[in-house]
Amino acid sequence: MKRTILLYITILSYILWSCSGSSSHEAHQHSDHIEEHDHEHSESEGHDHAAEGHGDEIILKKAEADAIGLTTKTMKPERFHSVIPCSGTLSAAQGDEMTVVAPVAGVVSLAGRHIADGSQVAKGSVLLHLSSKKLAAGDPASKAYIDYETARKAYERAGELVKDQIISRQEYEQTARDYETARLAYEAMGGSRSGSAVQAPMTGYLKNILVSDGDFVEMGQPLMTLSQNRRLQLRAEVPQRYYKELPTIVTANFKTTYDDRVYDLTQLNGKLLSYGRGTLAGGAYVPVVFELDNRGEVVPGACVEVYLRSSAVDSALVVPVSALTEEQGLYFVYLRLDEEGYKKQEVSIGDTDGANVRILSGLHEGDRVVTRGVYQVKLAANSGVIPEGHSHNH
């Protein structure tokens, strides 16, 4: 009996000892798990804090910025002009263009294959011939040649007779006048025995050829337009609401529809010729006319966007148009904070002259605005990648 009791006590003691060991082991594992969780939480908090320190900063590595040729402009007050935006056209300047007309009626025969729009011609070179052989009235050039030869011979004969006093001085002078009249008529026909050779009245370019081989033309009909293409006129059409500001206009910029380049009249020897004192009959716009050098970079007759520059504004903050980005009607620039850090900044804009734009708010003196490489900085902002270990204190 005693042995049985002792056996029960021993088994009970073993069971109690086993439960105690298991509980201790589980407690130890639970403690380790809690400690590991706390450690992970601490690391997570530290990571969030680090990320929190970057805020809205954009990272673009220096090597990438150098590769794309990124440039900035440091903001400082400068002079800018109030701008009147409008549309306009370019045309040849007065006296820089001439229309060639037919001296006689006849059938057109161009001088050669080199006679084409845009061809360069020299003064006195033959552009085309006009033939009147088959016309009922006859060939005016042949008649002019006959009259010229008859008058020339009579003039030469009169010169000999007046020396011998066979004819009076008055008769000689009349013969001389008849000869000069016949000579001018003959030369006006092109100086040819048959047909009329039409010559270039000046050196320049053939802007428009208005006739073709075989066309019949009347005397005085336009044949071609010649242009020296040296000076151009810029005619801006200004809405009536800006009429009071027209006396303050000093110069202008313009941009063509086929080129993003902005042309500054001050760099093209441009000058203001006049501005209208009223609108054209039934029109809604007032003309403003400038003259400028044509350096072969723009096409006469082209439509352009015009930025009329009027009264000056001092102490303005100005950035190139290339520095701006637009998102849903809002405008932004990118500021360079340091070698690799950038920031997106919203701005309010004012007048633009096509090349630069005035900033009304959002920038301060000393800010460094990205002017080239804006697209790459925007891509870096959208990627949201922050290099490991990168930190700044701003």
Number of C-alpha atoms within 10 A of each C-alpha: 6 6 8 9 9 11 12 11 12 11 11 12 11 11 11 10 11 11 11 10 11 11 11 11 12 11 12 12 12 12 12 12 12 12 12 12 12 12 12 12 12 12 12 12 12 12 12 11 11 14 14 10 14 17 9 13 19 26 24 22 13 13 10 13 17 11 9 11 10 16 15 18 18 15 17 15 13 11 11 22 20 20 21 20 22 16 17 22 19 22 18 22 21 11 9 15 20 19 16 19 16 22 21 22 20 24 22 22 18 20 16 10 6 12 16 15 15 15 13 16 21 14 11 12 15 18 22 22 22 27 23 21 16 10 12 7 8 12 21 24 28 20 14 23 21 15 18 23 15 14 21 19 13 16 21 14 13 22 17 13 15 16 11 10 9 10 14 13 15 10 12 20 15 12 20 18 14 18 22 15 13 20 20 13 19 24 16 18 26 19 20 16 16 20 23 29 24 25 20 22 16 17 15 22 20 24 21 16 16 12 16 13 12 13 11 16 19 13 11 12 17 16 19 20 19 25 22 20 21 15 22 23 23 30 23 27 21 24 17 15 10 12 16 8 12 21 11 13 19 15 17 25 21 25 22 19 10 11 10 10 12 17 18 19 19 13 10 14 12 20 18 17 12 14 19 15 11 13 16 11 6 6 10 13 19 21 20 20 18 20 23 22 17 20 11 9 8 15 15 19 14 14 20 21 18 27 26 24 21 19 14 15 12 11 11 18 20 23 23 18 15 16 21 20 16 10 7 5 6 11 14 17 23 26 25 24 17 12 11 16 19 23 20 17 13 17 16 13 18 13 18 22 25 22 18 17 21 21 18 14 12 12 20 13 10 11 16 20 26 25 19 18 19 21 14 15 25 18 12 17 20 10 11 12 11 16 10 6 6 12 13 10 5 7
